[in-house]
Amino acid sequence: MKIFKFGGASVKDADGVKNVLNVMQQVGHENVLVIISAMGKTTNAFEEVIKNYFEKSPALQSSIQEVKKYHNQILLDLFDDEEHDVFYTVNSHFEDLEYFIRSNKSPNYNFVYDQIVSFGELLSTTIVSAYFNENGLYNNWIDVRNLIKTDNTYRDANVDWEATQKRITKNIKKNTLNITQGFIGADDNNFTTTLGREGSDYSAAIFAYCIGAESVTIWKDVPGVLNADPRYFENALLLNQISYREAIELAFYGASVIHPKTLQPLQKKEIPLYVKSFINPLLAGTSVSRGADLEPHIPCYIVKKGQLLLSLSSLDFSFIMEEHISEIFALFHQHKLKVNLIQNSAISFSVCIEDKFNNFMEVKNILAKKFKVTFNENVSLYTIRHFDENVKEIVENNKTVLLKQISRETMQIVTKE
């Protein structure tokens, strides 16, 4: 069985859905499991709904209506008959959403977040499945929450691999076309959970591992994995082949094409991952598999925006020792601050961190009781794998370099624009 994953950009409108059908007709659709993300910027739109919900804003209903209007327009563009069952199914999803918003008693932001944003994937797969059926690609629509079981770490759930393996093995129909959702799962109480932002790639890897898939293909609006993000770097080049090890390194440092958690389950069973273009589906794209580390062997540039550079120094000029660092990292872990770079000297300790859950100020106040704390907000972290002499000109021009760290294969630079 092959696993295909289509992201939000591929189904952002009716033309996108039609193109996905065209891709499936070109590359083959038998014995395939298709995983689909929310359409376009739907997750962002639902985040606005959540914001309005918690702020008790009068804009709550209008923000829901915006999401409805967006999906309804796609339906109208795809289906001639407004009495088609898909209109009723989509409407029932919105009725479930509004029921949750009326009846929810939980003040837990992360719990509410997962219950609401997950409707994006339910809506997109409902529409795509119906359109495929309408055009002769008969398929089996699956609610992934019945298959991928997780703990209740809302917004960043951990997979229960044993329970998930059993359910996927028992319920996936082979020799047919299956369509399901990325990004979401469910806990033991059947509340919806999410696997972290961009988690649809991870969903594909979970299914591939549990099924023992032939391959996973991630369909993008780029020709494959590039050596740099074309939004920030000119003349980005296609990487034809990447080894699992190199891909894991790139993902760890934040390469946006591959989700960090996606690669480990694939590597364990040596399932190849392909990154291809849904615009030109017959092109080879990028292969992530056993083989050459990097082909061609060129520098790879990764940038993470919106980071925090935190520097701590001892109040009495004593050394910052292992027990201090252990205490600091325990605090980071407790408050879900992701550390992307570390540098320390005898009396100072600097980290570049990502504050996804907006906990930094609380952590800063705790640290200020024991350390002198300085920090820079909204900095950029550049990571260059296999760097060369051109890095300085490409990365450092017109920027203030706050920190630089170099190892044998990797250079990391923290800058302020």
Secondary structure, 3 states (H helix, E strand, C coil): CEEEEECHHHHCCHHHHHHHHHHHHHHCCCCEEEEECCCCCHHHHHHHHHHHHHCCCCCHHHHHHHHHHHHHHHHHHHCCCCCCHHHHHHHHHHHHHHHHHHHCCCCCHHHHHHHHHCHHHHHHHHHHHHHHHHCCCCEEECCHHHCCEECCCCCCCCECHHHHHHHHHHHCCCCCEEEEECCEEECCCCCEEECCCCCHHHHHHHHHHHHCCCEEEEEECCCCCECCCCCCCCCCCECCEECHHHHHHHHHHCCCCCCCCCHHHHHHCCCCEEEEECCCCCCCCEEECCCCCEECCCCEEEEEEEEEEEEEEECCCCCCCHHHHHHHHHHHHHCCCEEEEEEECCCEEEEEEECCCCCHHHHHHHHCCCEEEEEEEEEEEEEEECCCCCHHHHHHCCCEEEEEEECCCEEEEEEEC
